[in-house]
Amino acid sequence: RNYITIAPCIQGDEGARYIFSIYKNSEWVIGTRFHTNVCSIAMDKKTIGLVALDRVEYMYRSLGIQDRTVVLDGEFGDKVIDILKNNSDSDNSLNKLKNRTLNFYEKIIGELSW
């Protein structure tokens, strides 16, 4: 709303540090690139996957957050704005999956006899 950054296409270690600092300091990351979405989600950032590649849509679907994808066909801007407006911080599907995984491993490790 107040400050939008479009990340440049840069390479190398310095480029990676710069791009990751953009992700780190962003409230939202909106991207088409697979690595943009993977890295932002891993950094626990709110993301919107702009789907130009099937693998972006598949990743969001596998994480149970397919409602945060927008297929790039026709006019998609309104869909992006709807996601931004309707975001609910309390509905963090990734944290639910993370907690489910941690609980699973705690249970399995707790059942091991040493």
C-alpha positions as CSV (number, residue, x, y, z in Angstrom):
1,R,0.0,0.0,0.0
2,N,2.7,2.5,0.9
3,Y,5.9,0.9,-0.3
4,I,6.2,-1.6,-3.0
5,T,9.6,-3.1,-4.2
6,I,10.0,-5.0,-7.4
7,A,13.0,-7.3,-6.9
8,P,15.7,-7.1,-9.5
9,C,17.1,-10.1,-11.4
10,I,20.6,-10.4,-9.9
11,Q,22.9,-13.4,-9.3
12,G,25.7,-14.5,-7.1
13,D,26.1,-14.4,-3.3
14,E,25.5,-10.6,-3.0
15,G,22.4,-10.9,-5.2
16,A,21.1,-13.7,-3.0
17,R,21.7,-11.7,0.1
18,Y,19.9,-8.7,-1.4
19,I,16.9,-10.7,-2.6
20,F,16.6,-12.5,0.8
21,S,16.7,-9.1,2.6
22,I,13.8,-8.0,0.5
23,Y,11.8,-11.1,1.4
24,K,12.8,-10.7,5.1
25,N,11.6,-7.1,5.3
26,S,8.4,-7.7,3.3
27,E,4.9,-8.0,4.8
28,W,3.8,-9.8,1.6
29,V,5.7,-11.5,-1.2
30,I,3.9,-11.8,-4.5
31,G,5.8,-13.8,-7.1
32,T,5.7,-16.1,-10.1
33,R,9.0,-17.7,-9.6
34,F,9.1,-21.1,-7.8
35,H,12.1,-20.2,-5.7
36,T,10.5,-16.8,-4.7
37,N,7.5,-18.7,-3.3
38,V,9.5,-21.5,-1.7
39,C,11.9,-19.1,0.1
40,S,9.2,-16.7,1.2
41,I,7.0,-19.4,2.6
42,A,10.1,-20.9,4.4
43,M,10.7,-17.5,5.9
44,D,7.1,-17.5,7.2
45,K,6.1,-14.6,5.0
46,K,2.6,-14.0,3.7
47,T,2.7,-15.0,0.1
48,I,0.6,-15.0,-3.1
49,G,1.7,-17.3,-5.8
50,L,1.1,-16.0,-9.2
51,V,0.7,-19.2,-11.2
52,A,2.5,-19.2,-14.5
53,L,4.0,-22.6,-13.7
54,D,2.1,-25.7,-12.6
55,R,4.7,-26.4,-9.9
56,V,3.9,-23.2,-8.0
57,E,0.2,-24.1,-7.9
58,Y,1.1,-27.7,-6.9
59,M,3.3,-26.5,-4.0
60,Y,0.6,-24.3,-2.6
61,R,-2.0,-27.1,-3.0
62,S,0.3,-29.6,-1.2
63,L,0.6,-27.1,1.7
64,G,-3.1,-26.6,1.9
65,I,-2.9,-22.9,1.0
66,Q,-4.1,-23.0,-2.6
67,D,-6.4,-20.1,-1.8
68,R,-3.3,-17.9,-2.0
69,T,-2.7,-18.6,-5.6
70,V,-3.8,-16.6,-8.6
71,V,-3.6,-18.1,-12.1
72,L,-2.3,-15.6,-14.6
73,D,-5.0,-15.5,-17.1
74,G,-7.1,-12.6,-18.1
75,E,-7.5,-9.9,-15.4
76,F,-6.0,-11.3,-12.3
77,G,-5.4,-8.1,-10.3
78,D,-8.8,-8.2,-8.6
79,K,-8.0,-11.7,-7.3
80,V,-4.7,-10.5,-5.8
81,I,-6.4,-7.6,-4.1
82,D,-9.1,-9.9,-2.7
83,I,-6.5,-12.2,-1.2
84,L,-4.8,-9.2,0.4
85,K,-8.1,-7.8,1.8
86,N,-9.3,-11.1,3.1
87,N,-6.1,-12.3,4.7
88,S,-6.6,-13.8,8.2
89,D,-3.5,-14.0,10.3
90,S,-5.2,-16.5,12.6
91,D,-5.6,-19.0,9.7
92,N,-2.0,-20.0,9.2
93,S,-2.2,-23.3,7.5
94,L,1.6,-23.7,7.4
95,N,1.9,-23.4,11.2
96,K,-0.8,-26.1,11.5
97,L,1.1,-28.4,9.2
98,K,4.4,-27.7,11.1
99,N,2.8,-28.4,14.5
100,R,1.2,-31.6,13.1
101,T,4.6,-32.8,11.9
102,L,6.4,-31.8,15.2
103,N,3.7,-33.6,17.2
104,F,4.1,-36.7,15.0
105,Y,7.9,-36.9,15.5
106,E,7.6,-36.2,19.2
107,K,5.2,-39.1,19.6
108,I,7.4,-41.5,17.5
109,I,10.6,-40.5,19.3
110,G,8.9,-40.7,22.7
111,E,7.9,-44.3,21.9
112,L,11.5,-45.4,21.2
113,S,13.1,-47.3,23.9
114,W,16.6,-46.4,24.6
